[in-house]
Protein backbone atom coordinates (compact mmCIF):
# COMPACT_ATOMS: atom_id res chain seq x y z
CA UNK A 1 0.00 0.00 0.00
CA UNK A 2 1.34 3.39 -1.01
CA UNK A 3 0.00 6.76 0.10
CA UNK A 4 0.62 9.99 -1.74
CA UNK A 5 2.19 12.77 0.29
CA UNK A 6 -0.02 15.56 -1.05
CA UNK A 7 -3.46 13.97 -0.61
CA UNK A 8 -2.77 11.18 1.84
CA UNK A 9 -4.82 8.90 -0.44
CA UNK A 10 -3.83 5.24 -0.22
CA UNK A 11 -3.53 3.13 -3.32
CA UNK A 12 -2.73 -0.56 -3.47
CA UNK A 13 -0.07 -1.39 -6.03
CA UNK A 14 0.68 -4.94 -7.05
CA UNK A 15 4.21 -5.39 -8.34
CA UNK A 16 5.34 -8.38 -10.33
CA UNK A 17 7.29 -11.01 -8.42
CA UNK A 18 10.82 -11.50 -9.68
CA UNK A 19 12.22 -14.99 -9.20
CA UNK A 20 15.92 -15.65 -9.57
CA UNK A 21 16.38 -19.40 -9.23
CA UNK A 22 19.90 -19.28 -10.61
CA UNK A 23 21.47 -18.01 -7.38
CA UNK A 24 20.83 -18.95 -3.78
CA UNK A 25 19.46 -16.59 -1.16
CA UNK A 26 22.84 -15.76 0.40
CA UNK A 27 24.37 -14.75 -2.92
CA UNK A 28 21.34 -12.68 -3.93
CA UNK A 29 21.44 -10.99 -0.53
CA UNK A 30 25.05 -9.93 -1.17
CA UNK A 31 24.17 -8.74 -4.70
CA UNK A 32 21.22 -6.69 -3.43
CA UNK A 33 23.35 -5.22 -0.65
CA UNK A 34 25.94 -4.24 -3.25
CA UNK A 35 23.32 -2.69 -5.55
CA UNK A 36 21.77 -0.80 -2.63
CA UNK A 37 24.92 0.44 -0.87
CA UNK A 38 27.77 0.05 -3.35
CA UNK A 39 29.62 -2.23 -0.97
CA UNK A 40 29.27 -5.74 0.42
CA UNK A 41 31.06 -8.41 2.39
CA UNK A 42 32.43 -11.16 0.12
CA UNK A 43 32.58 -14.64 1.62
CA UNK A 44 35.16 -16.91 0.00
CA UNK A 45 32.82 -19.83 -0.59
CA UNK A 46 30.42 -17.53 -2.48
CA UNK A 47 33.04 -16.33 -4.97
CA UNK A 48 32.06 -18.55 -7.94
CA UNK A 49 28.35 -17.74 -7.54
CA UNK A 50 29.02 -14.08 -6.85
CA UNK A 51 31.22 -13.68 -9.92
CA UNK A 52 28.49 -15.30 -12.02
CA UNK A 53 25.85 -13.03 -10.48
CA UNK A 54 28.01 -9.97 -11.17
CA UNK A 55 28.17 -11.04 -14.81
CA UNK A 56 24.46 -11.84 -14.93
CA UNK A 57 23.40 -8.49 -13.49
CA UNK A 58 26.14 -6.47 -15.21
CA UNK A 59 27.93 -5.34 -12.06
CA UNK A 60 31.51 -4.87 -13.30
CA UNK A 61 32.85 -3.36 -10.08
CA UNK A 62 31.58 -6.29 -8.03
CA UNK A 63 33.01 -8.73 -10.56
CA UNK A 64 36.41 -7.00 -10.44
CA UNK A 65 36.40 -6.98 -6.63
CA UNK A 66 35.72 -10.72 -6.61
CA UNK A 67 38.42 -11.44 -9.18
CA UNK A 68 40.86 -9.28 -7.23
CA UNK A 69 40.46 -11.31 -4.02
CA UNK A 70 40.34 -14.65 -5.84
CA UNK A 71 44.10 -15.41 -5.70
CA UNK A 72 44.14 -15.06 -1.92
CA UNK A 73 40.96 -17.14 -1.61
CA UNK A 74 42.28 -20.18 -3.47
CA UNK A 75 43.69 -22.72 -1.04
CA UNK A 76 43.63 -26.43 -0.32
CA UNK A 77 40.60 -25.78 1.89
CA UNK A 78 38.59 -24.07 -0.87
CA UNK A 79 39.76 -25.49 -4.20
CA UNK A 80 37.41 -28.47 -4.46
CA UNK A 81 34.26 -26.56 -3.47
CA UNK A 82 35.15 -23.73 -5.83
CA UNK A 83 35.76 -26.11 -8.73
CA UNK A 84 32.44 -27.83 -8.14
CA UNK A 85 30.57 -24.52 -7.88
CA UNK A 86 32.08 -23.36 -11.18
CA UNK A 87 30.32 -26.13 -13.03
CA UNK A 88 26.91 -24.52 -12.48
CA UNK A 89 27.97 -21.12 -13.80
CA UNK A 90 30.39 -21.94 -16.62
CA UNK A 91 28.27 -20.04 -19.16
CA UNK A 92 29.50 -16.74 -17.68
CA UNK A 93 32.67 -15.21 -19.12
CA UNK A 94 34.20 -14.23 -15.77
CA UNK A 95 33.57 -17.69 -14.40
CA UNK A 96 35.60 -19.15 -17.25
CA UNK A 97 38.55 -16.93 -16.33
CA UNK A 98 38.11 -17.92 -12.69
CA UNK A 99 38.12 -21.58 -13.70
CA UNK A 100 41.46 -21.05 -15.44
CA UNK A 101 42.94 -19.61 -12.23
CA UNK A 102 41.61 -22.55 -10.22
CA UNK A 103 43.00 -25.06 -12.69
CA UNK A 104 46.38 -23.30 -12.60
CA UNK A 105 46.38 -23.81 -8.83
CA UNK A 106 45.56 -27.49 -9.39
CA UNK A 107 48.36 -27.79 -11.97
CA UNK A 108 50.90 -26.30 -9.57
CA UNK A 109 49.77 -28.45 -6.64
CA UNK A 110 48.47 -31.58 -8.33
CA UNK A 111 50.01 -34.13 -5.99
CA UNK A 112 48.59 -32.39 -2.90
CA UNK A 113 45.19 -31.82 -4.53
CA UNK A 114 44.87 -35.51 -5.44
CA UNK A 115 45.55 -36.42 -1.80
CA UNK A 116 42.91 -34.10 -0.35
CA UNK A 117 40.07 -35.98 1.35
CA UNK A 118 37.68 -33.62 -0.45
CA UNK A 119 39.12 -34.67 -3.84
CA UNK A 120 36.56 -37.47 -3.85
CA UNK A 121 33.81 -34.82 -3.77
CA UNK A 122 34.70 -33.51 -7.22
CA UNK A 123 31.92 -33.85 -9.75
CA UNK A 124 32.59 -36.18 -12.66
CA UNK A 125 32.75 -33.30 -15.12
CA UNK A 126 35.32 -31.39 -13.06
CA UNK A 127 37.35 -34.57 -12.54
CA UNK A 128 37.48 -34.98 -16.32
CA UNK A 129 38.59 -31.35 -16.69
CA UNK A 130 41.41 -31.89 -14.21
CA UNK A 131 42.58 -35.19 -15.71
CA UNK A 132 42.42 -33.85 -19.27
CA UNK A 133 45.15 -31.32 -18.45
CA UNK A 134 48.85 -31.92 -19.04
CA UNK A 135 49.61 -32.78 -15.43
CA UNK A 136 53.12 -33.27 -14.11
CA UNK A 137 52.40 -36.64 -12.49
CA UNK A 138 52.78 -40.30 -13.35
CA UNK A 139 49.77 -42.01 -14.89
CA UNK A 140 49.69 -44.47 -11.98
CA UNK A 141 49.18 -41.58 -9.53
CA UNK A 142 46.32 -40.31 -11.68
CA UNK A 143 44.91 -43.86 -11.92
CA UNK A 144 45.03 -44.37 -8.14
CA UNK A 145 43.30 -41.03 -7.57
CA UNK A 146 40.59 -41.99 -10.07
CA UNK A 147 40.06 -45.32 -8.32
CA UNK A 148 39.79 -43.58 -4.94
CA UNK A 149 37.34 -41.06 -6.43
CA UNK A 150 35.25 -43.85 -7.95
CA UNK A 151 35.03 -45.79 -4.69
CA UNK A 152 33.72 -42.82 -2.74
Secondary structure, DSSP 8 states (H G I E B T S, - for coil): -EE-TTT--EE---------TTS-HHHHHHHHHHHHHS-----GGGHHHHHHHHHHTT-HHHHHHHHHHHHHH-STTTHHHHHHHHGGGTTSHHHHHHHHHHHHHHHHTHHHHHH-GGGGGS-HHHHHHHHTS--SS-HHHHHHHHHHHHH-
